[in-house]
Amino acid sequence: MSKSESGKPSSFFVSQDQEGSSLPIWVAGSDSLEDDLKRLSAGHRKWAQTTGWKAEEGGVLLLPGKDGGVSGAVLGMGAQTDAARRAMLTGALPRALPEGVFHFEDAIEEADLSALAWAMGSYRFSRYKSEDKWTPRRLVLPATVDGKRLAIAAEAVAMGRDLINTPANDFGPAELEQAARKLARRHDAKVKVVTGDALLKQNYPLIHAVGRASDRAPRLIDFSWGQARAPKVTLVGKGITYDTGGLSIKPTPAMVLMKKDMGGAASVLALASMIMAAKLKVRLRVLIAAADNAISGNAFRPGDVLQSRKGITVEIGNTDAEGRLVMADALALADEEKPVTLVTMATLTGAARVALGPDLPPFYSTDDGFAADVLASADQVDDPVWRMPFWQPYDKLLRAKTGDVNHISDGPFAGSITAAMFLKRFVEQSQAYAHFDIYGWVPRAKPARPEGGEPQGARALFDAFSRKYGQ
């Protein structure tokens, strides 16, 4: 399967009229296994007992056929009772099944989400594989599934994953610009890009400072879509296409995955793709601050004091906290337009991973209603996030000795919160502001989530925006 096919539902599904030649899939829970297996033939029940299969979450039992092949499968649900999480376990099937066409023997709950999980679990990034013989396993699409909405989400998730998974030697600020332009062209969005030294002339000094040491010019990517009078929704993504840590250089183990430091930009583009494809009734603006954090004679230094677009002077405590700097200039620009909702997405802090791990991104919001909507949608579509506070007392941890503010705290505590508090300084006029501190990566494969890049939070936000601004 080629990279371009990785998100196309047509690769993974067949219509109902082809069900006759497909193989059945049953589901079973670990706490109801005996009863669930009664639906199988006596021989297959014996096979389950012989193999000691326990129906653990995402476990797949292949059922033997008389000809030595596979005659069906059983998907384990464990003791999971949450409907959305149960549905996402369908994503375990494509990797476990042999080549062929399959159908669910019984009506499947949360059929739309289950179908999306199948597509997400079928994803492969094969651009650099000289030989990849894997053929997509295909599912008979349940009659109740909204095929258009399935395609919107599946293609956006695959695009976000592709962007994050592409190594930095083939994906710098220019290539990130090309990806944004390609998406914008598809939906007739208007694009403007400020590149290199023009950033200084147009007052984006922090983006320029972070990116100037690289031979790949930094840039601000800006595109808009939708009716001018519609509610303004602005998305800002961190687009650090590679992060060495700058002069505060990272050790190799911490640097090896830094191709994913543009995961915020990828998530923003995935979300924008869904919003535009669904034609939500918003005036969408996307801002991506794209740069390499590299090392050369003109790299910015710890101890430097840098001017920002907003006029706040920023004292540099550590050049490896560059993401919040480029985001600050983009945020100041976004805020000038007074959007109804302003969202930032960034692979910003290791502290967020220490607090909540790789699977549960924290987010911060100035608006309780918007936060509640996002949390409800995150549960509905199993794209988990966890709300954290803009805790004002911690703002004093950003005190600077020379400039107006330091961009990192003066101690080891509350790193994700203090980063969020730094960004919040650049937002004054937006009605609602939310910041997502994502990881952008799946370190160990899970059902529907292969190891690799992941546009975390994008599906949850799309669901929330759809409920508010949908047709």
N, C-alpha and C positions, 0 to 999 in steps of 0.2 A: 504494500500500500504506500503510495507516494505521500509526501508531505502535504500536497495540495488536496488530497482526498481525506485527510485525517479527521475532518469535522463534518463531512457530508453524510447526512442520514441515509441517502440513497445507497451508500456503501454497506450499510448495516441492517437494513430492513427490507422486507418484502410485503406485498399486499395480502389481504385476507384470502384472495382466490388461489394463493399458492400453498395454503395451509395443509392440503392433502398429502403433500410429499415431505412435510416437516416432521421433526422428532419432538416428543413431548418433554416439557419441564414441569416438575412438581416443586412445591415448597414444603419445608418441614421445620418445625421449631424444636429446640432441644428439650423444652419442657412439655412438648406434646408429641414427641417423636413416635411413640407406639401407635397412637391414633392416626397420625399423619401418614405413616407408612402402610396403613391398611388399604390405601387407595392403589397401592402397587400390586403386581402379581405376586403369587406365593414365592416364585423363584427370585424375584427382585427383593422381596422382604428378607429372604434368606441371605442374599448377597450383602445387604446392608448390615445384617447381624454378623456375618462372617468377617467383613472388613472392619467392624467396630466403629462404624461411622456415627458421629455424635450430633450432627446438624449444627455445628458451631457457626457463628456468624460468618457468612461468605464462603463457607465450605461447600464444595461441589462433589456430589457422588455421581460418577458415570455408571450407567446401567448397561450391563452386557447384553448383546443380542445373540440370537441363535447362530448367526453366521460368523461370530467372532468379532463383530463390530460393536458400535454403541447404538443402543436402541432408545436412549433418553437420558435424563439427568434429574437429580434432585438438588435444589438449592437450600442450604442451611440458613435459618434465620436466627439461630441461637434462642435466647429468651427475650429478644428485642421486642418491645411493645410500641415504640414510637413509629408511626406509620411512614413518615418521611425517611427515617433511617432504614427501615425495612425495605422500602422501595429502592434505595440507593445500593443495597446489597446485590441487586441485579447486575451491577457493574462488575461483579466477580466472574460472571459466566463467560464472556467472550474469551478470556485468557485460558479458561479451564476446559472449554468444549472443543471437540474436533471440528474440522471444517464441515459445514453443512448449514441447513436451515432448521430453525427450532420455533416452537410455540409454547406458550404457557397453557397447561392443561386446564387450569381453573382461571376464573376471572381474577386478575391481579389488582390489588388495592393500589391507589396512587399511580394509575397507569401512565400518566404523562411523565411523572418523575422517574418511574421505573424504566420507561423507554429512553429517557435522557441518560440515565445511569448506564444503560447498555451501550449507548453511543460513546459516553465518556470512558467506559471501560475498554472500548475498542480502539482507543487512540494509540497511535504509535508514532514516534519521531524517528523517521528512517532516512532523513536527508543525507547522512554521512555513512550509511551502510552500503557497501559495494554490492551486497547480495542480501535481499530480504524477501524470503519466499512466503511470509505469513499472509494468509488470505482472510479477510474479515468474515467472522461468523455472523449469520444473518437471523434476525428475529422477525416473526410474523407480527406486524404492527397491530396492537389491539385497536379495535374499531373506535373506541372512545378517545383515542389520543389525538390531540390537536397537532397535526403534522407541521403546520407553519410555525407555531411557537416552538416545537421541538427543534426544527431546523435553525431558528434564530439563536437559541441557546447553545445547541451543539456546535455550530460553526464558530460562535464567538469564543466559547471555551477553548476549542482547538486552536483558534488563532492566537489567543493569549498564551497558551502553552507553547506553541511554535516559537513565538517571539522570545520567551524566556529561555527556552531550551537551546536556541541558536548560540554557538560560542562567540565570544567577543571578537575574535579575529575576523569574523564575517558580519558582525553586527555592532556598529558604532553609532554615534549620533546621526550620521547621514542616513544610515539604513533604518534607524528608528523614524526619521523624518519620512523616508520613502514608504514605510508601513502606514504611517498616519495619513499620508497623501493618498495612498491606494484606498484606504477605508473611506476617506473623505470623498474621493471621486465617485465611489460606488453609490454614495447617497447624496451627491450634489451639494456637499458642504464646501464652504469657502475657507481657504487655507492661507495663512500668512506665517512666514518663518523669518526670524531675526538670527543672523549667524555671525560668529567670530567677533571681530572688533566692533561690528555694528551694535553689539550688545551694550557696549560702553556708550556709544552715541545716543542710544535710545533708552538709557538708564536701567540696565539690568546688570549692575556691577558684580553682584554675588555669583550669578551664573557664569559670568566671564572669568572671575577669579578662580573658581573651582576648575573650569575646563581649559584654561589657557596653557597649562603645562603639556597638554596632549597635542600630537600632530593631527588629531581629528577634531575639527573645530566644534566648540559648544554651540548650542542654539536653543532658542525658545520657539516651540511649535505651537501654533494657535489656530484652531479651526472652529467654525460656528455653523450651526444647522438649525432649521426650524423657523417658524414665524416670529418676526421681531416682537410682536405684542404678547406672545405666549409667556408663561412663567419662566424666568431665567434659572436654569440649572447649570452650574459650572463644575467641571471635574478637573482636578489638577493632579498630575502624576509625576512621580520621581523617575527620571530617565537616566540614571547613572549607568551607562552601558558597560563600564568596568571600573571597579574600585580597588586600587592598590592600597588604599589608606592614605595616599599622598606621602608627605614627609614623615607622618606618623605611620609608617609602613606596617602593613599586616604581616604576620607570619604566614608561610605558605599554606598550612591547613585552613586558615581563615580566609585565604584569598582564592582558593581553588574554585569556589562556587560563585565568585563575584560577577560572573556573567548574568546572574539573576538579580543584580542590584537595580535593574530597570523593571522589576516586577510590578511596581506601582504604576508605571506607564502602561505596561501590558494589560493590567487589570482595568485601568481607565479606558483603554481602547476597546477591550472586550465589552465593558459596560456600555460604552458609546455605540458600539456595533449593535447591541441588542436594542437600545433606545431608538436608534434611527430605523432599524429594520422593522420594529414594531410601530413606528410612526407615532410615538407618544407625543402628547400635546404640550411640548416644552420648547423653549428656545435653548438649545444645548450649546455650550461652549466647552472646548477641551483645550487645556494648556499643559504642555509637557516640557519640562526643563531638562534638556538632554546634554550630557557631558561625560567625558572620561575623567576620573580622578587619578591623574598620572603624576609622574615625578620627572622634573627637569629643573634647569637653573631658574626658571621663572615661576616655579610652583609656589602657591601661597603657603605661609608658615605658621606654626603655633606662635602665638603672641602678636600676630598681625591684627590690626584693627581695620575692618573693611566697611565701606559705605554700602547701604542697601537702597533699593528703589524707594522704600518708604521714608528714608531719611534717618532711620535708626542706625547707629554705628555698632558693628558686631565685633567683639573681641574673640579671636580664635583660640580655643582651648585645646583643640585636637583636630588635625586635618582629616581624620577618619570619620568625622561627623559632618561630612560634606553635603549629605542629602538634604538636610534641613536648611542649608544655605541656599541652594538652588530653588528649593520650594518656596522660600521666603519671598524672593523676587516675583515668582509666578503668582503667589498668593496675593501680594500687594496689587498686582495688575488685576487679578480676578475681582478683588474687593472693590476696586474703583467703579465697577459696573453695578454694584449693589444687587447681586443675585438673590433670588428667593432661597436657594439652597446651594451651598458651596461645599464640595467634598474633596478631601485630599486622600490619596492612596500612595503609600510608600513602604518599601522595605527599610524601615528607619532604624530600629534599635534591636540589639541583642537582648536588652533588658525585657522586651516583650516576650521573647522566647523563653527566658528564664522563668518569667511569671506564669505564662500560659502554654508554653510548648509550641511546636510548629503548626498544630492543627487548628488552633483557636485564636485568631487575631483579635487583639483589643481594638476598640474604637472609642472615640470621644465625641461628644455632641453638646452643643450649646442649647439644643432644643429637645425637651423631654418627649414631645409628641413624635418628632422624627425618629428619635432613638427607639421609642416603643414600636414604631412601624418597622424599623429595620430588624429589630430582635424578633418580631412576629414573623417576618418574611424569612429570616435566617432559619427559623425552626421549620417553616413550611416547606422550604426547598432544600433543607439539609446543607446549608452553606454557613457553617457556624461562625458567630462572632460573639464577643463579650464586651459589655460596656464598662469603661473605666472613667474616672472623674478628671475633669479639668480642676485640679486641686490647687486653688489659689495660694495657700500658704507655701507651697513648694516653689512658687515663682521666685522667691528670694534666693533659691539655690543657683539662679542664673546671674547673680550679681557679678559685674565686671569691675576690674580695677582701673582700666583705662578707657574703654568704650562705654556705650550705653547699656549693653547687655553682652554676656558671654553666651555662646550658643550651646554649651554643655554645662552641666551642673558641676559644682566644686566638690563633689563626693560621689560615692558608689551607689547611692540610693535613688530609687524612683526614676530610673533612666527613661522609661517610656513616657511617663507623665511629664517630666521636665522637657522632653523633646516636644510633646504636644503643646505644652505651655509656651515654648519658644515660638512655635508656628502661630499660635493663637494671637500673639502680639501683632501679627501682620493682617489681622482680620478685624475690622471695626464696623463695616456697613452692611455686611451680608445678614439676611434675616435668620438663617440657620447655617451653622458650620459644623461639619463632622470630619474627623480625621481617623483614618484606618492605618494602623501600624502592622502591616502584613508580613508574612515570611516569604510568600510567593513560591514555595517549593514543598514537595512531598518527599521526605527523606526515605520513607519505606512505603512500598506500594500497598494500597488499600482498595477495596471494591470501588470502582468508578474513578479511582484516583491513582493512576500509575506513578511510579517514582519519577520525579522531574518537576518542571514548572507547573504552577497552578495560579490562575487569576483569582485569588481568594477574595471573597466579599462581593464580587461582581454580580453573581446571580441573586444574592440576597438584596442588593441595592436595586437591581432591575425589577425584582418582584415588588419591592416597596414603591418604586416609581410607577410601575404599571398599575397598581391599585389606585394611585392618586391621579395619574395623568393618562390612563389608558383610554381606548376608544369607547 
